[in-house]
Amino acid sequence: MLSASLRTAIIGGRKARFSATGMLKPEVQRAMHAKLVDLVEADRFAPVMDRTYPLAELVEAHRYMETGRKRGNVVVV
């Protein structure tokens, strides 16, 4: 996966992001989850929502993400 990320960044000009918390040891996952819960309870976790699209506009949502102008999460509901 790392080599694919590097290749994408060098050749395509875009970076691929990959996260696989499911591959972490259970104790590491529990610690991460506890930290996230602490942040939410302390009102210190504020995900940035850029845009929300209905499922019928999935293609438009994908196009918007590819523009490079998004500044937060794009949600499809």
N, C-alpha and C positions, 0 to 999 in steps of 0.2 A: 504494500500500500504506500509506503514511503517513497519508493521509486516512482510509482505512478503520480504521486503528488508533485515530486520534483520535475518529472517529465512534463506534466501539465503546466507547471509554473514557467518552465524554461521555454517550451515550444509554443504552448497555447496562450501564454500571458496571463492565465488565470490559475489560482491556487485551488486545489481540491482539499476540502476539509473532511476529516474522518474522525469519528469518535466512537469508541466501542467500550463503554463502561461495563458491558456484560462480560467482557473478557478479564476484568479485574477480579482479584480475590474478594470473597464475600466480606471480609473485615474492612477492606478498603472501600467497597461499595457502601457499607453501613456508615462509615465515617463521613463519606461524601454526602450521603443522604441526611445524616444528622446535621451537618454544617448547613445544608440547604434549608432544612426545617428551621434552624436557628435564624438564618437570614430572613426567611419569610415572616417568622413570628416577630422579629425586631423591625419589620417594615424596611429592611435594607436590601431587599431583592426586588428589582424593578425591571422585568424584561421589557425590551423596547419592541413595540408592535408597530410596524410600518404600515401594512395594509392587510385587509381581510377580504377574501374573495369567496363567493359561493362556489360549490363544486362545479356547477355548470360553466364557470369561468376559469377552470383549471388551466387551460391553454394560455389565457391572458395573464394569469398569475405567473406562470413559468416564463413567459416573455418578459414580464416586468423584472423578474429576478435576474434574467440574463442581461439586462441593460446596464448593470453595474451601478445603478442609482439607488438601490434599496439601502436603507439605513437602520434596519431592524428586521424583525421576523416577519415573514409573509405567511399568513394563516389561510388555509382553505377549509371551509366548513360545509 
